[in-house]
């Protein structure tokens, strides 16, 4: 039979070892590292977004005004051309011949006018001495005016011939970029044929529409100077990010409301120095409509949702987590959310890993 004192001593030793192991486990449970941010306070300008589309500042369809074979196409599609550059040449030979014929006809008319004018002067001189009949004087006068009219007709015909000849050379009415043509050298071109479109795209127009109620609110904010319409106040965004940022200013608001849609058309001028913007592109126009002073901003991704509403995990001075329900506002700069109540500027809140924390949990806050 074993000694009872030995058994009690062994049991006490076992319990002592177990308690020591438990204490070691407790001391090894350290607070987890959790990323936190500090609620910021700032003055923000809020934007309203509208779907829109782009148009080149100027664009024109180049159309043939005479018929003939295309002799040359003097541009590269999509590359810039200067105002006055010759883009197409349509066979000018027959129109050059017409100019030469018109010049000859004018010279003939001027010669006949010279003769008729001098003849009329002589007739008037001798008519005073009754050397000719009155009818001869009238005939010479009529011949004079007829010759004068013939000169005017010949001058008009020459002007028309020269105009038709100029139509053989299709020139750029302004600097821009032409698209490709459907015709090549040697193709026969008929008058009124579409040749190409020239786009003046160094500046673009972004068109969008707002309803009349939004317009009234916007104008009221502008009157109260809570909205800035500076040179780069309006922003553009696209379905896919472009290499450069594009901003502009409003230069036109329609003087009427479209009764079929109840909207007002608005135009924004945007510079296009890198040629990223193209005629006909769809865009989203972000127009400033009000400015809020000293609002609280937090990361939108840090906000959770439960049955009560929106909440944030706030970290107190003891590094304990508190769940606070907040009143949220508009999104700002794509990633920040305005908070109207529930959190104060300077409060720390859990930024990521919301599912890893809970109410009352002690953490080791890690700043970003």
C-alpha atoms as a printed R data frame, in Angstrom:
    type eleno elety resid chain resno       x       y        z
1   ATOM     1    CA   UNK     A     1   0.000   0.000    0.000
2   ATOM     2    CA   UNK     A     2   1.344   3.364   -1.063
3   ATOM     3    CA   UNK     A     3   2.081   6.050    1.446
4   ATOM     4    CA   UNK     A     4  -0.825   8.588    1.600
5   ATOM     5    CA   UNK     A     5   1.620  11.388    2.273
6   ATOM     6    CA   UNK     A     6   3.503  10.530   -0.929
7   ATOM     7    CA   UNK     A     7   0.251  10.631   -2.985
8   ATOM     8    CA   UNK     A     8  -0.762  14.020   -1.584
9   ATOM     9    CA   UNK     A     9   2.663  15.427   -2.303
10  ATOM    10    CA   UNK     A    10   2.541  14.151   -5.886
11  ATOM    11    CA   UNK     A    11  -0.938  15.621   -6.423
12  ATOM    12    CA   UNK     A    12   0.114  18.998   -5.085
13  ATOM    13    CA   UNK     A    13   3.136  19.034   -7.388
14  ATOM    14    CA   UNK     A    14   0.942  18.195  -10.402
15  ATOM    15    CA   UNK     A    15  -1.494  21.024   -9.612
16  ATOM    16    CA   UNK     A    16   1.359  23.469   -9.203
17  ATOM    17    CA   UNK     A    17   2.773  22.554  -12.618
18  ATOM    18    CA   UNK     A    18  -0.706  22.893  -14.244
19  ATOM    19    CA   UNK     A    19  -1.242  26.352  -12.783
20  ATOM    20    CA   UNK     A    20   2.189  27.437  -13.963
21  ATOM    21    CA   UNK     A    21   1.429  26.292  -17.543
22  ATOM    22    CA   UNK     A    22  -1.898  28.141  -17.492
23  ATOM    23    CA   UNK     A    23  -0.197  31.345  -16.393
24  ATOM    24    CA   UNK     A    24   2.289  30.977  -19.225
25  ATOM    25    CA   UNK     A    25  -0.567  30.617  -21.772
26  ATOM    26    CA   UNK     A    26  -2.265  33.760  -20.461
27  ATOM    27    CA   UNK     A    27   0.908  35.785  -20.647
28  ATOM    28    CA   UNK     A    28   1.524  34.669  -24.261
29  ATOM    29    CA   UNK     A    29  -1.895  35.975  -25.532
30  ATOM    30    CA   UNK     A    30  -0.748  39.417  -26.822
31  ATOM    31    CA   UNK     A    31  -3.049  42.025  -28.416
32  ATOM    32    CA   UNK     A    32  -3.208  41.611  -32.223
33  ATOM    33    CA   UNK     A    33  -1.813  44.249  -34.576
34  ATOM    34    CA   UNK     A    34  -4.709  46.055  -36.238
35  ATOM    35    CA   UNK     A    35  -4.341  48.859  -38.780
36  ATOM    36    CA   UNK     A    36  -6.053  52.088  -37.742
37  ATOM    37    CA   UNK     A    37  -6.489  55.569  -39.183
38  ATOM    38    CA   UNK     A    38  -7.307  58.915  -37.640
39  ATOM    39    CA   UNK     A    39 -10.559  60.670  -38.510
40  ATOM    40    CA   UNK     A    40  -9.613  63.805  -40.445
41  ATOM    41    CA   UNK     A    41 -11.330  67.171  -40.623
42  ATOM    42    CA   UNK     A    42 -11.282  69.279  -43.752
43  ATOM    43    CA   UNK     A    43 -13.278  71.614  -45.969
44  ATOM    44    CA   UNK     A    44 -14.518  69.797  -49.063
45  ATOM    45    CA   UNK     A    45 -16.194  70.678  -52.334
46  ATOM    46    CA   UNK     A    46 -18.918  68.240  -53.295
47  ATOM    47    CA   UNK     A    47 -19.602  67.268  -56.879
48  ATOM    48    CA   UNK     A    48 -22.687  66.122  -58.729
49  ATOM    49    CA   UNK     A    49 -22.050  63.655  -61.574
50  ATOM    50    CA   UNK     A    50 -23.814  63.645  -64.929
51  ATOM    51    CA   UNK     A    51 -23.439  61.497  -68.051
52  ATOM    52    CA   UNK     A    52 -22.181  63.435  -71.036
53  ATOM    53    CA   UNK     A    53 -20.421  63.216  -74.374
54  ATOM    54    CA   UNK     A    54 -17.554  64.987  -76.136
55  ATOM    55    CA   UNK     A    55 -17.495  66.977  -79.337
56  ATOM    56    CA   UNK     A    56 -14.574  68.673  -81.071
57  ATOM    57    CA   UNK     A    57 -14.624  72.451  -80.780
58  ATOM    58    CA   UNK     A    58 -15.087  72.638  -84.557
59  ATOM    59    CA   UNK     A    59 -15.650  69.898  -87.080
60  ATOM    60    CA   UNK     A    60 -16.666  70.028  -90.709
61  ATOM    61    CA   UNK     A    61 -17.390  67.572  -93.476
62  ATOM    62    CA   UNK     A    62 -15.166  68.221  -96.485
63  ATOM    63    CA   UNK     A    63 -17.295  67.851  -99.627
64  ATOM    64    CA   UNK     A    64 -16.267  67.989 -103.289
65  ATOM    65    CA   UNK     A    65 -17.865  70.873 -105.203
66  ATOM    66    CA   UNK     A    66 -16.662  69.880 -108.676
67  ATOM    67    CA   UNK     A    67 -16.461  66.604 -110.583
68  ATOM    68    CA   UNK     A    68 -13.288  64.952 -111.838
69  ATOM    69    CA   UNK     A    69 -10.617  62.380 -111.081
70  ATOM    70    CA   UNK     A    70  -8.773  62.685 -107.778
71  ATOM    71    CA   UNK     A    71  -5.200  63.649 -108.540
72  ATOM    72    CA   UNK     A    72  -3.723  63.692 -105.027
73  ATOM    73    CA   UNK     A    73  -4.478  63.300 -101.332
74  ATOM    74    CA   UNK     A    74  -1.933  65.328  -99.373
75  ATOM    75    CA   UNK     A    75  -2.389  64.317  -95.740
76  ATOM    76    CA   UNK     A    76  -2.057  61.403  -93.342
77  ATOM    77    CA   UNK     A    77  -5.313  60.415  -91.652
78  ATOM    78    CA   UNK     A    78  -5.359  61.327  -87.991
79  ATOM    79    CA   UNK     A    79  -2.290  63.572  -88.175
80  ATOM    80    CA   UNK     A    80  -2.531  67.336  -87.646
81  ATOM    81    CA   UNK     A    81  -2.891  69.722  -90.574
82  ATOM    82    CA   UNK     A    82  -2.681  73.516  -90.621
83  ATOM    83    CA   UNK     A    83  -5.330  75.952  -91.775
84  ATOM    84    CA   UNK     A    84  -5.059  76.397  -95.555
85  ATOM    85    CA   UNK     A    85  -3.254  73.110  -96.234
86  ATOM    86    CA   UNK     A    86  -4.363  71.403  -99.455
87  ATOM    87    CA   UNK     A    87  -5.858  68.043  -98.526
88  ATOM    88    CA   UNK     A    88  -7.282  66.870 -101.886
89  ATOM    89    CA   UNK     A    89  -6.720  67.817 -105.531
90  ATOM    90    CA   UNK     A    90  -9.429  67.010 -108.071
91  ATOM    91    CA   UNK     A    91  -8.354  67.048 -111.731
92  ATOM    92    CA   UNK     A    92  -8.012  70.790 -112.477
93  ATOM    93    CA   UNK     A    93  -7.225  70.664 -116.221
94  ATOM    94    CA   UNK     A    94 -10.704  71.382 -117.591
95  ATOM    95    CA   UNK     A    95 -11.235  74.135 -115.012
96  ATOM    96    CA   UNK     A    96  -7.901  75.735 -115.906
97  ATOM    97    CA   UNK     A    97  -9.025  75.699 -119.544
98  ATOM    98    CA   UNK     A    98 -12.300  77.337 -118.529
99  ATOM    99    CA   UNK     A    99 -10.354  80.099 -116.768
100 ATOM   100    CA   UNK     A   100  -8.227  80.674 -119.882
101 ATOM   101    CA   UNK     A   101 -11.353  80.868 -122.066
102 ATOM   102    CA   UNK     A   102 -12.975  83.295 -119.655
103 ATOM   103    CA   UNK     A   103  -9.861  85.477 -119.598
104 ATOM   104    CA   UNK     A   104  -9.856  85.574 -123.423
105 ATOM   105    CA   UNK     A   105 -13.560  86.414 -123.515
106 ATOM   106    CA   UNK     A   106 -12.965  89.260 -121.072
107 ATOM   107    CA   UNK     A   107 -10.127  90.619 -123.202
108 ATOM   108    CA   UNK     A   108 -12.400  90.565 -126.270
109 ATOM   109    CA   UNK     A   109 -15.198  92.288 -124.375
110 ATOM   110    CA   UNK     A   110 -12.829  94.996 -123.168
111 ATOM   111    CA   UNK     A   111 -11.577  95.604 -126.721
112 ATOM   112    CA   UNK     A   112 -15.145  95.931 -128.027
113 ATOM   113    CA   UNK     A   113 -15.978  98.230 -125.150
114 ATOM   114    CA   UNK     A   114 -12.944 100.396 -125.972
115 ATOM   115    CA   UNK     A   115 -14.132 100.755 -129.561
116 ATOM   116    CA   UNK     A   116 -17.749 101.435 -128.579
117 ATOM   117    CA   UNK     A   117 -16.722 104.012 -125.979
118 ATOM   118    CA   UNK     A   118 -14.543 106.000 -128.387
119 ATOM   119    CA   UNK     A   119 -17.126 105.748 -131.147
120 ATOM   120    CA   UNK     A   120 -19.814 107.095 -128.850
121 ATOM   121    CA   UNK     A   121 -17.590 110.037 -127.825
122 ATOM   122    CA   UNK     A   122 -16.929 110.956 -131.468
123 ATOM   123    CA   UNK     A   123 -20.618 110.653 -132.291
124 ATOM   124    CA   UNK     A   124 -21.490 113.077 -129.498
125 ATOM   125    CA   UNK     A   125 -18.900 115.571 -130.764
126 ATOM   126    CA   UNK     A   126 -20.150 115.600 -134.343
127 ATOM   127    CA   UNK     A   127 -23.787 115.509 -133.316
128 ATOM   128    CA   UNK     A   128 -23.472 119.132 -132.121
129 ATOM   129    CA   UNK     A   129 -22.749 120.197 -135.697
130 ATOM   130    CA   UNK     A   130 -25.637 118.181 -137.097
131 ATOM   131    CA   UNK     A   131 -23.165 116.062 -139.086
132 ATOM   132    CA   UNK     A   132 -24.960 112.850 -138.139
133 ATOM   133    CA   UNK     A   133 -28.534 111.917 -137.574
134 ATOM   134    CA   UNK     A   134 -30.012 111.486 -134.129
135 ATOM   135    CA   UNK     A   135 -30.608 107.814 -134.767
136 ATOM   136    CA   UNK     A   136 -26.888 107.247 -135.404
137 ATOM   137    CA   UNK     A   137 -26.107 108.858 -132.053
138 ATOM   138    CA   UNK     A   138 -28.635 106.630 -130.313
139 ATOM   139    CA   UNK     A   139 -27.129 103.533 -131.950
140 ATOM   140    CA   UNK     A   140 -23.624 104.451 -130.837
141 ATOM   141    CA   UNK     A   141 -24.846 105.096 -127.323
142 ATOM   142    CA   UNK     A   142 -26.618 101.721 -127.203
143 ATOM   143    CA   UNK     A   143 -23.487  99.972 -128.534
144 ATOM   144    CA   UNK     A   144 -21.476 101.666 -125.791
145 ATOM   145    CA   UNK     A   145 -23.741 100.430 -122.973
146 ATOM   146    CA   UNK     A   146 -24.002  96.993 -124.564
147 ATOM   147    CA   UNK     A   147 -20.213  96.696 -124.680
148 ATOM   148    CA   UNK     A   148 -20.001  97.849 -121.063
149 ATOM   149    CA   UNK     A   149 -22.468  95.139 -120.031
150 ATOM   150    CA   UNK     A   150 -20.500  92.550 -122.013
151 ATOM   151    CA   UNK     A   151 -17.378  93.422 -120.005
152 ATOM   152    CA   UNK     A   152 -19.293  92.949 -116.738
153 ATOM   153    CA   UNK     A   153 -20.611  89.577 -117.929
154 ATOM   154    CA   UNK     A   154 -17.139  88.477 -118.978
155 ATOM   155    CA   UNK     A   155 -15.713  89.511 -115.594
156 ATOM   156    CA   UNK     A   156 -18.431  87.523 -113.807
157 ATOM   157    CA   UNK     A   157 -17.770  84.500 -116.008
158 ATOM   158    CA   UNK     A   158 -14.048  84.713 -115.238
159 ATOM   159    CA   UNK     A   159 -14.768  84.949 -111.528
160 ATOM   160    CA   UNK     A   160 -16.978  81.843 -111.740
161 ATOM   161    CA   UNK     A   161 -14.318  79.948 -113.680
162 ATOM   162    CA   UNK     A   162 -11.666  80.847 -111.132
163 ATOM   163    CA   UNK     A   163 -13.980  79.829 -108.285
164 ATOM   164    CA   UNK     A   164 -14.615  76.443 -109.907
165 ATOM   165    CA   UNK     A   165 -10.873  76.017 -110.354
166 ATOM   166    CA   UNK     A   166 -10.313  76.762 -106.667
167 ATOM   167    CA   UNK     A   167 -12.802  74.009 -105.812
168 ATOM   168    CA   UNK     A   168 -10.374  71.524 -107.343
169 ATOM   169    CA   UNK     A   169  -8.144  72.162 -104.326
170 ATOM   170    CA   UNK     A   170  -9.890  71.151 -101.108
171 ATOM   171    CA   UNK     A   171  -8.131  73.002  -98.278
172 ATOM   172    CA   UNK     A   172  -8.394  72.826  -94.499
173 ATOM   173    CA   UNK     A   173 -10.658  75.650  -93.250
174 ATOM   174    CA   UNK     A   174  -8.949  75.457  -89.839
175 ATOM   175    CA   UNK     A   175  -6.152  73.552  -88.116
176 ATOM   176    CA   UNK     A   176  -7.138  70.084  -86.963
177 ATOM   177    CA   UNK     A   177  -7.030  66.369  -87.676
178 ATOM   178    CA   UNK     A   178  -8.813  64.808  -90.685
179 ATOM   179    CA   UNK     A   179 -10.080  61.256  -90.695
180 ATOM   180    CA   UNK     A   180  -9.499  58.801  -93.534
181 ATOM   181    CA   UNK     A   181 -11.087  59.246  -96.948
182 ATOM   182    CA   UNK     A   182 -13.109  56.706  -98.910
183 ATOM   183    CA   UNK     A   183 -11.401  57.744 -102.149
184 ATOM   184    CA   UNK     A   184  -7.927  57.180 -103.532
185 ATOM   185    CA   UNK     A   185  -5.916  58.776 -106.307
186 ATOM   186    CA   UNK     A   186  -7.483  57.998 -109.667
187 ATOM   187    CA   UNK     A   187 -11.027  57.625 -108.320
188 ATOM   188    CA   UNK     A   188 -13.694  59.670 -110.056
189 ATOM   189    CA   UNK     A   189 -15.251  62.221 -107.740
190 ATOM   190    CA   UNK     A   190 -18.665  63.713 -108.363
191 ATOM   191    CA   UNK     A   191 -19.787  67.062 -107.018
192 ATOM   192    CA   UNK     A   192 -21.224  66.811 -103.466
193 ATOM   193    CA   UNK     A   193 -19.196  63.684 -102.692
194 ATOM   194    CA   UNK     A   194 -18.135  63.378  -99.040
195 ATOM   195    CA   UNK     A   195 -14.350  63.340  -98.827
196 ATOM   196    CA   UNK     A   196 -13.420  63.430  -95.119
197 ATOM   197    CA   UNK     A   197 -14.177  65.141  -91.804
198 ATOM   198    CA   UNK     A   198 -11.802  67.625  -90.214
199 ATOM   199    CA   UNK     A   199 -11.812  67.909  -86.399
200 ATOM   200    CA   UNK     A   200 -10.396  70.853  -84.487
201 ATOM   201    CA   UNK     A   201  -9.773  68.899  -81.293
202 ATOM   202    CA   UNK     A   202  -7.158  70.929  -79.417
203 ATOM   203    CA   UNK     A   203 -10.167  71.966  -77.333
204 ATOM   204    CA   UNK     A   204 -13.240  69.826  -76.716
205 ATOM   205    CA   UNK     A   205 -16.808  70.484  -75.643
206 ATOM   206    CA   UNK     A   206 -18.356  68.209  -73.017
207 ATOM   207    CA   UNK     A   207 -22.166  68.358  -73.176
208 ATOM   208    CA   UNK     A   208 -24.469  67.197  -70.388
209 ATOM   209    CA   UNK     A   209 -27.942  67.997  -69.058
210 ATOM   210    CA   UNK     A   210 -29.276  68.858  -65.603
211 ATOM   211    CA   UNK     A   211 -32.887  69.101  -64.505
212 ATOM   212    CA   UNK     A   212 -34.337  72.494  -63.665
213 ATOM   213    CA   UNK     A   213 -34.469  71.786  -59.896
214 ATOM   214    CA   UNK     A   214 -30.770  70.923  -59.816
215 ATOM   215    CA   UNK     A   215 -30.062  74.045  -61.832
216 ATOM   216    CA   UNK     A   216 -31.899  76.228  -59.308
217 ATOM   217    CA   UNK     A   217 -30.007  74.674  -56.374
218 ATOM   218    CA   UNK     A   218 -26.736  75.073  -58.180
219 ATOM   219    CA   UNK     A   219 -27.398  78.747  -58.949
220 ATOM   220    CA   UNK     A   220 -28.393  79.366  -55.335
221 ATOM   221    CA   UNK     A   221 -25.144  77.832  -54.084
222 ATOM   222    CA   UNK     A   222 -23.229  79.888  -56.602
223 ATOM   223    CA   UNK     A   223 -24.998  83.051  -55.465
224 ATOM   224    CA   UNK     A   224 -24.091  82.243  -51.863
225 ATOM   225    CA   UNK     A   225 -20.470  81.627  -52.988
226 ATOM   226    CA   UNK     A   226 -20.492  78.060  -51.716
227 ATOM   227    CA   UNK     A   227 -19.613  76.824  -55.194
228 ATOM   228    CA   UNK     A   228 -16.586  77.754  -57.267
229 ATOM   229    CA   UNK     A   229 -16.819  77.916  -61.051
230 ATOM   230    CA   UNK     A   230 -13.124  78.508  -61.615
231 ATOM   231    CA   UNK     A   231 -11.243  77.689  -64.780
232 ATOM   232    CA   UNK     A   232 -10.666  74.058  -63.765
233 ATOM   233    CA   UNK     A   233 -13.712  73.586  -61.528
234 ATOM   234    CA   UNK     A   234 -15.424  70.867  -63.587
235 ATOM   235    CA   UNK     A   235 -13.829  67.427  -63.813
236 ATOM   236    CA   UNK     A   236 -14.215  64.644  -66.356
237 ATOM   237    CA   UNK     A   237 -13.902  60.910  -65.812
238 ATOM   238    CA   UNK     A   238 -14.212  57.947  -68.158
239 ATOM   239    CA   UNK     A   239 -15.124  54.283  -68.014
240 ATOM   240    CA   UNK     A   240 -11.397  53.515  -68.172
241 ATOM   241    CA   UNK     A   241  -8.777  55.865  -66.693
242 ATOM   242    CA   UNK     A   242  -6.907  58.024  -69.195
243 ATOM   243    CA   UNK     A   243  -3.181  58.810  -68.937
244 ATOM   244    CA   UNK     A   244  -3.939  62.414  -67.987
245 ATOM   245    CA   UNK     A   245  -6.490  64.262  -65.867
246 ATOM   246    CA   UNK     A   246  -8.962  66.547  -67.612
247 ATOM   247    CA   UNK     A   247 -10.699  69.558  -66.126
248 ATOM   248    CA   UNK     A   248 -12.605  72.453  -67.647
249 ATOM   249    CA   UNK     A   249 -15.051  75.263  -67.164
250 ATOM   250    CA   UNK     A   250 -18.679  75.924  -68.054
251 ATOM   251    CA   UNK     A   251 -19.011  78.381  -70.921
252 ATOM   252    CA   UNK     A   252 -22.622  77.818  -71.971
253 ATOM   253    CA   UNK     A   253 -25.938  77.112  -70.279
254 ATOM   254    CA   UNK     A   254 -28.945  76.791  -72.572
255 ATOM   255    CA   UNK     A   255 -31.475  79.627  -72.254
256 ATOM   256    CA   UNK     A   256 -34.373  77.182  -72.288
257 ATOM   257    CA   UNK     A   257 -35.621  73.998  -70.627
258 ATOM   258    CA   UNK     A   258 -36.245  71.073  -72.955
259 ATOM   259    CA   UNK     A   259 -39.928  70.428  -72.318
260 ATOM   260    CA   UNK     A   260 -39.673  66.801  -73.431
261 ATOM   261    CA   UNK     A   261 -37.033  65.955  -70.808
262 ATOM   262    CA   UNK     A   262 -37.294  68.800  -68.295
263 ATOM   263    CA   UNK     A   263 -33.533  69.376  -68.527
264 ATOM   264    CA   UNK     A   264 -31.164  72.203  -69.377
265 ATOM   265    CA   UNK     A   265 -28.200  71.631  -71.673
266 ATOM   266    CA   UNK     A   266 -24.789  72.662  -70.327
267 ATOM   267    CA   UNK     A   267 -21.427  72.827  -72.096
268 ATOM   268    CA   UNK     A   268 -17.931  72.538  -70.623
269 ATOM   269    CA   UNK     A   269 -14.725  73.615  -72.402
270 ATOM   270    CA   UNK     A   270 -11.825  71.188  -71.914
271 ATOM   271    CA   UNK     A   271  -8.321  71.517  -73.341
272 ATOM   272    CA   UNK     A   272  -6.948  68.436  -75.117
273 ATOM   273    CA   UNK     A   273  -3.157  68.920  -75.307
274 ATOM   274    CA   UNK     A   274  -2.338  65.200  -75.406
275 ATOM   275    CA   UNK     A   275  -5.041  64.218  -77.914
276 ATOM   276    CA   UNK     A   276  -6.502  61.683  -75.469
277 ATOM   277    CA   UNK     A   277 -10.028  63.004  -75.941
278 ATOM   278    CA   UNK     A   278 -11.895  62.035  -79.093
279 ATOM   279    CA   UNK     A   279 -15.006  63.370  -80.749
280 ATOM   280    CA   UNK     A   280 -18.010  61.273  -79.719
281 ATOM   281    CA   UNK     A   281 -16.496  59.807  -76.517
282 ATOM   282    CA   UNK     A   282 -18.812  59.288  -73.544
283 ATOM   283    CA   UNK     A   283 -17.749  60.844  -70.264
284 ATOM   284    CA   UNK     A   284 -18.985  61.565  -66.755
285 ATOM   285    CA   UNK     A   285 -19.028  65.241  -65.855
286 ATOM   286    CA   UNK     A   286 -18.429  66.084  -62.191
287 ATOM   287    CA   UNK     A   287 -19.744  69.547  -61.422
288 ATOM   288    CA   UNK     A   288 -19.204  71.263  -58.041
289 ATOM   289    CA   UNK     A   289 -22.507  72.099  -56.386
290 ATOM   290    CA   UNK     A   290 -21.657  72.996  -52.781
291 ATOM   291    CA   UNK     A   291 -18.809  73.390  -50.315
292 ATOM   292    CA   UNK     A   292 -18.871  72.002  -46.772
293 ATOM   293    CA   UNK     A   293 -16.636  73.493  -44.117
294 ATOM   294    CA   UNK     A   294 -14.810  71.405  -41.475
295 ATOM   295    CA   UNK     A   295 -16.424  68.027  -42.015
296 ATOM   296    CA   UNK     A   296 -15.162  64.724  -40.594
297 ATOM   297    CA   UNK     A   297 -13.739  62.315  -43.175
298 ATOM   298    CA   UNK     A   298 -13.057  58.590  -42.843
299 ATOM   299    CA   UNK     A   299 -12.210  55.840  -45.294
300 ATOM   300    CA   UNK     A   300 -15.392  54.563  -46.873
301 ATOM   301    CA   UNK     A   301 -14.091  50.964  -46.831
302 ATOM   302    CA   UNK     A   302 -13.839  51.142  -43.011
303 ATOM   303    CA   UNK     A   303 -17.590  51.586  -42.535
304 ATOM   304    CA   UNK     A   304 -19.647  48.507  -41.679
305 ATOM   305    CA   UNK     A   305 -23.397  47.934  -41.833
306 ATOM   306    CA   UNK     A   306 -25.736  46.134  -39.438
307 ATOM   307    CA   UNK     A   307 -29.485  46.151  -38.769
308 ATOM   308    CA   UNK     A   308 -29.267  49.505  -37.020
309 ATOM   309    CA   UNK     A   309 -27.266  51.248  -39.745
310 ATOM   310    CA   UNK     A   310 -23.694  52.275  -40.469
311 ATOM   311    CA   UNK     A   311 -20.950  51.868  -37.867
312 ATOM   312    CA   UNK     A   312 -17.225  52.252  -37.254
313 ATOM   313    CA   UNK     A   313 -14.909  50.396  -34.862
314 ATOM   314    CA   UNK     A   314 -13.374  53.216  -32.812
315 ATOM   315    CA   UNK     A   315 -10.239  52.613  -30.714
316 ATOM   316    CA   UNK     A   316 -10.188  54.437  -27.349
317 ATOM   317    CA   UNK     A   317  -7.182  55.620  -25.345
318 ATOM   318    CA   UNK     A   318  -6.881  52.191  -23.726
319 ATOM   319    CA   UNK     A   319  -6.678  50.554  -27.161
320 ATOM   320    CA   UNK     A   320 -10.079  48.942  -26.658
321 ATOM   321    CA   UNK     A   321 -12.451  48.637  -29.581
322 ATOM   322    CA   UNK     A   322 -15.849  50.380  -29.411
323 ATOM   323    CA   UNK     A   323 -18.600  50.014  -31.999
324 ATOM   324    CA   UNK     A   324 -20.123  53.396  -32.856
325 ATOM   325    CA   UNK     A   325 -23.024  53.973  -35.172
326 ATOM   326    CA   UNK     A   326 -22.466  56.969  -37.421
327 ATOM   327    CA   UNK     A   327 -24.477  59.220  -39.705
328 ATOM   328    CA   UNK     A   328 -22.831  59.189  -43.123
329 ATOM   329    CA   UNK     A   329 -22.876  61.728  -45.907
330 ATOM   330    CA   UNK     A   330 -21.588  61.959  -49.449
331 ATOM   331    CA   UNK     A   331 -18.551  60.201  -50.843
332 ATOM   332    CA   UNK     A   332 -15.522  62.441  -51.381
333 ATOM   333    CA   UNK     A   333 -12.499  61.874  -53.639
334 ATOM   334    CA   UNK     A   334 -13.727  58.353  -54.474
335 ATOM   335    CA   UNK     A   335 -12.487  56.785  -51.218
336 ATOM   336    CA   UNK     A   336 -13.478  59.059  -48.300
337 ATOM   337    CA   UNK     A   337 -16.905  59.376  -46.674
338 ATOM   338    CA   UNK     A   338 -18.266  62.426  -44.869
339 ATOM   339    CA   UNK     A   339 -19.431  61.652  -41.308
340 ATOM   340    CA   UNK     A   340 -21.990  64.013  -39.774
341 ATOM   341    CA   UNK     A   341 -22.170  62.425  -36.310
342 ATOM   342    CA   UNK     A   342 -20.827  59.495  -34.241
343 ATOM   343    CA   UNK     A   343 -17.112  60.189  -34.474
344 ATOM   344    CA   UNK     A   344 -14.947  63.222  -33.769
345 ATOM   345    CA   UNK     A   345 -11.864  64.577  -35.547
346 ATOM   346    CA   UNK     A   346  -8.740  62.846  -34.272
347 ATOM   347    CA   UNK     A   347 -10.538  59.641  -33.193
348 ATOM   348    CA   UNK     A   348  -8.782  56.450  -34.204
349 ATOM   349    CA   UNK     A   349 -10.813  53.843  -36.064
350 ATOM   350    CA   UNK     A   350 -10.141  50.396  -37.483
351 ATOM   351    CA   UNK     A   351  -9.264  50.717  -41.148
352 ATOM   352    CA   UNK     A   352  -9.117  47.120  -42.344
353 ATOM   353    CA   UNK     A   353  -9.888  43.613  -41.047
354 ATOM   354    CA   UNK     A   354 -13.277  44.548  -39.591
355 ATOM   355    CA   UNK     A   355 -14.165  40.884  -39.102
356 ATOM   356    CA   UNK     A   356 -11.117  40.320  -36.890
357 ATOM   357    CA   UNK     A   357 -12.210  42.777  -34.181
358 ATOM   358    CA   UNK     A   358 -15.170  42.940  -31.828
359 ATOM   359    CA   UNK     A   359 -16.636  45.206  -29.186
360 ATOM   360    CA   UNK     A   360 -14.400  45.446  -26.096
361 ATOM   361    CA   UNK     A   361 -11.389  43.788  -27.716
362 ATOM   362    CA   UNK     A   362  -7.927  45.128  -26.884
363 ATOM   363    CA   UNK     A   363  -5.682  45.643  -29.907
364 ATOM   364    CA   UNK     A   364  -2.284  46.964  -30.772
365 ATOM   365    CA   UNK     A   365  -3.085  49.871  -33.159
366 ATOM   366    CA   UNK     A   366  -0.781  50.137  -36.153
367 ATOM   367    CA   UNK     A   367  -0.822  53.422  -38.057
368 ATOM   368    CA   UNK     A   368  -0.656  53.689  -41.827
